[in-house]
Amino acid sequence: HWRCIVRDEGSHGTRYAEVLLSADCLLHAEELAMDATTGLMAADPTPDGGGDPVIVAADRLTPIQFGEALTEVGKKAEGAGPPDHAGVIAGRWLG
C-alpha cells in the first residue's frame, strides 16, 4: 500500500493531492497517483486548467498505517483489498 502526495502548480497557486493506493512497485504507484490527480483536476478545475502535476512524496505504508490513513479520509480499511490488488483507494485535495 502507498500514500502519494502530488503537487499541482499554476497561476491559481499551489495545491496538493493525497492519493492512497495499492501497487506492486514505486513506478506503478506513481502512475496510479498521477492518473488519480488528473481525475481530481478534471473534477475540480481551476481557471488556468492547472499545471503539470508532480509527485513530491511516495511512501510505502504498513497495513496498520494504511488503515489509519483510510480512516482519516473517511474510508473503511476493509475495502482496501490485499496489497497485491493494484488500484486507487482514495484521492483528495489537501488543505
NORLIN-V526097 format. One line per field, one symbol per residue. psi: psi as a letter, one per 30 degrees, with the letter a starting at -180 (. if undefined). A space follows every 50 residues. Layout:
psi=???
//
This chain:
psi=kljkkkkjkaffaklkkkkklklfleeeeeeeeeeeeeeeeefillegfl akkkkfkjkkkleeeeeeeeeegglkffgfllffjklkekklkk.
//
